[in-house]
Amino acid sequence: MYYKSADKNQIVVRGKCLLLRQAMNEYDESRYYAKSDNITLGMFLDIWVEECLKPSNKSNGTYMVYQGAAGRLKKMPLARQKMRTITVEDLQKFWDSLCFGTAGQKKGEPVIPPNTSYMRTYRAVLTSVCRFAVYPKKLLPNNLMDYIQYRSSRQPADIFSEGAEKNILATITHRQYLQLIDLLKSTAAR
């Protein structure tokens, strides 16, 4: 629909705006909007990889590490939970089980917590996923990873206890060192 005007250029501009508005309406109607009612964390990890991680300017190594971490996170029980039902308590419980090595553990398996670099990768991926779910997608009300306490499974070293002297190795003198070297050389020569 064109508007009559004295200026010919104004008619063309209004026509282009109308066509642009029509194209935008068709695009909005054809798009699928994921709602938090029907999307799980595992499905959202795939969306995050496609829409946020791939177009980012991360190096190939970082991209592969993050994609691998997302794949491992999808195998864990939290990935089957729907986005709208995830709470800070759920994430804290999951994070603690990940830190102390009980996440995804089968009965009878030894408990081996992941090393520090994996934990940093998991933290970066989950933080980025939650941030992506808040702003562009609006699936979560706020970034849940902001409220997670990062705990570690390290035990404090008790180096000043009374029994610590028993574990200290005795040092050898220089003369004993030279005797040991001579012994090793004579054994190696045989």
N, C-alpha and C positions, 0 to 999 in steps of 0.2 A: 504494500500500500504506500503510495507516494503522496506527499503533501504538495499542494500547489503553492508555489512561491514565485516571486518575481525573479529571484536569482536561480539560475539553472544549476549551479554547483551545490546549492543547498538541497535540492531534490535528490541528487546523486548521493550525497552524504547520508541523508535520512534513509535512503533505500539500502545502503550498505550496512547501516546500523541495524536495520530491521533484519537483514539476512544474517548478520552476525548474531543477533539475539536468537533467531530461529535455530541456528547451528548450535549455539550454546544450550538451548533447551533440549534439543535432540540428544546432545552428548550427555547431559545430566540425567535424562530419562533412561538412556541405555547403560549407564554405569551401574555396577553392582556395589552397593555399600555394605561393608561387613559390619554387623552389629555385634556388640559384646555378648548378646544372648546366645549366639550360635557359633562363636569362634573360640577355639582352644588356644592355649599358649603355643603348642606345637605348630598349629596352622599359622599363628601370627609370627612365629619365628621365620617361616618360609616367606611370608609377606615382607618382613623386615629385611631379609636377605635380598629379595628382588627389588624393593622400592627404595631402600635406604643404603644398604651396604654396596650393592653393585654400582650405582651411580656415584658413589663417594670417591674421593681422591686418595683413598688409602692405598698403600703399596701392595703388590701382589702377595707378599709374605703375610702381611697383616690381614688381608682379605681372606686368604686360605685358612689362617689360624682361626679367625672369627667364624668362618663358614663351618669349619670342623667343630668348633665349640657349640655352635647352634645345632649341628647334627647330633652331638652327644647330649645336649640338653633336651632334644626332642625325644630321646629314648628314656628319659627319667619320668617318674610318676607325675611330677608337677605339670608336665607338658600336656597331659590329658585333661587338665582342669580348665574349665571355661574362664575366659578373661574376666567376666563380671563377678565371678565368685572368688577370685584371688584376693587375699587380704595381706596386710603386712605380717600378720602372725604366720600365715602359710609360707610366705617367702622367707621369714626368719627361721622357721622350722626346717625348710628345705636347705637354706644356706648353712645352718648348723650341721645338718646331716651330711652336707657336702664337705664342710671343713673337717669333720671328724671321721670321714670315710664310711658313713653308713648309707649314703644315697645309692639306690639301685643295688643294694647288697642282697644276695640270696642267702638262705639259711645255711650255715656251716662254712661260708666263705670267710677268709681272714679280712679284717678291717684294715684297709690301706687308704689313708687320705691322699688326695692329689697333691702334687707339689705346688709350690708358691706361684710359679708362672702360670699353671693351669687355673689356679684360683683367681689370679689377676685377670686372666682372659675371660673366665666366667663372669666375673664382676663387671668387666667392661661391656660384655655382650648384654647381660641382663639390664644394666643401667641404660644402655642405648635403646634396647627394646622397650623398656618402660617409658623412656622419654619420648620415643616415637609413638607409643600408644596414647600418650597424653596429648601431645600437641597436634600433629596433623590428623590423627585418626580419631581422637576423642573417645577411646575405648575405656580409658581409666580416668578417674577424677584427678589423680595426682601421681607423681613419680613415686612408686612404692619403694624403690631401691634407696631413696633418700633416708628412709627410716630404719634401714637394716644395720645392725651392729656386726661389724666384721670381727669375728673371734678366730683364734688359732688354736691348734691342738698342741702347741709347744708346752713342755713341762719346764718349770723354772729349774735352772741348774743349781745344785746344792754344793758349791765348791768350798764352802767354809765350814763344812761339818767336820766332826771329829774323825770320822772314818775315811776322810778324803786322802789322808797321808798314805794309806795302804795302797792306793791305786797309782801313786806316783812312781815312775820308773827311776831307778838309781842311775846317776850319770857316771860315766867312766872317765878315768884320767887320761892324759895324753899318752902316757907310757902304755896303758892298756889298749888304747886305740892303735898304737903302732904295732903292738903284738898281734892284734886282731887282723890288721892289714897284712902282716907277714904271713899269718896262718892262711888267710884267704888266697894270697898269691901262690903259696906253696900247694894249696889244694887245687887251684885252677891250672897249675902247670902239669899236674899228673894226668 
